[in-house]
C-alpha cells in the first residue's frame, strides 16, 4: 500500500511539473524581432510653377536635421489629387540627397487630405525590437517535455534587431544583385567578363 502511495505521488509530481517550462519544443525562439513603421509628415506651401519658396525649403531642411534623417529612413512626396510639381520634387530631392537619401516613388498613406497648394513631405522610419526580452518568467527546473526556456534566443534576436542597418530588411529582405552576392560576375584582368 505504501509503495502505491509513493508511486502515485511521484507520478502526480511529474505530471504537474511537465507544463512548467512551456510548450516550445522546437529550435526556434518564442520571442522574435518585431518591426514597427512610423510615418512623419510635414505640409509645405507650393508657389504654383515656381515650386517651393526659400522659407519653406529652410523649414524642410531644418525638419530633416531635427529628424536626424539617415540610412533606413524613406522620404516621399504626396501632392494630393492630380497635382504635381517637378520643381518641388527636385527641391526636396536635393535636400534629401544632402543626407544620402533618395526620394521614394510612392508616398505611404497618411492621415488627413493634402490641402491644395501644399505638398506633404513624408519621412517613414522603421524600428526593430524584441518584445518580452529578457524573459525570466520560468525557472530552468523540471523541464520534462524538453521545451526551450522562454528566454531562449532573446540575446541573439535583440542584438540582431539592434544591429540591422535597415529594419525593413527583417521583413522583406533584399534581392541579390551582382554587387552584393558572392556568385556575381566579376571582371577579369582584360576588362571583359
Secondary structure, DSSP 8 states (H G I E B T S, - for coil): -HHHHHHHHHHHHHHHHHTTS-S--SSS-S---EEEEEEEEEEEE--GGG-S-HHHHHHHHHHHHHHT--TT-EEEEE--SS---HHHHHHHHHHHHTTT--B-SS----SS---TTEEEEEEEEEEEE-TT-S---S-SS--TT----TTTTHHHHHHHHHH-S-TTHHHH-----TTT-TTS----TTS--
